Amino acid sequence: MAADILPVLLFLVAATGVGVGMLALGRILGPRRTSRVKEMPYESGMDPIHEASRRFNIRFHMVAIAFLVFDVELLFLYPWAVALKHPEGIEAAVNLEPALVSSRGLVFGGVLVFVALLVLGFVYDWRKGLFRWK
């Protein structure tokens, strides 16, 4: 039992040691001069002139959500692409038991419906002017 846990414990000790060592080394070797400019928050090279809780335009959030939807789409399409590459389907690709759906045509139809719904969502976003930045 102890032999199974030993590598994990060694990893935790090494990771903690590296973290604490880097913090201590930065504290020992780092500069100690402070000024008003150095203590000011840094945000991508821009001076923070607004309040931290200022409101963003809703378009920013809508574009972010649209990006996530179309990005997550790829996560769903990848297993289907792997399954279509192998003649036996995805169970052969990942060494699983035979799938409940053995018809590749049915799976391909499901992919087409999924992609059609995504295209409809994209067209809807486009018609609403989501991708037009003013």
Secondary structure, DSSP 8 states (H G I E B T S, - for coil): -HHHHHHHHHHHHHHHHHHHHHHHHHHHHS-----TTTTS--BTTB---S-TT----HHHHHHHHHHHHHHHHHHHHHHHHHHHHSTT-HHHHTT-S--S---HHHHHHHHHHHHHHHHHHHHHHHHTTTT---
